[in-house]
Amino acid sequence: MGLIKGIMETGMKKPIVLRMKGTKIEEARQIISDSGFNLFFTEDLEEAAMKAVKITEILKMAREAKLNVNLI
């Protein structure tokens, strides 16, 4: 999967919310899950947006409280 390769090459650490639909969704879900990266998966666009907002809020609160938060 190109996304996983790109994350590996750039060393990106920030969480990414993925909205994916298609014919090989289960295979993609397994690759994402096995990658070990901060990738959050959903098939619904609205749910993806809500997850992105919540992740941002959590990380902002953690920074303000000077806490090291690792999203897995």
Secondary structure, 3 states (H helix, E strand, C coil): CHHHHHHHHHCCCCCEEEECCCCCHHHHHHHHHHHCCCEEEECCHHHHHHHHHHHHHHHHHHHHCCCCCCCC
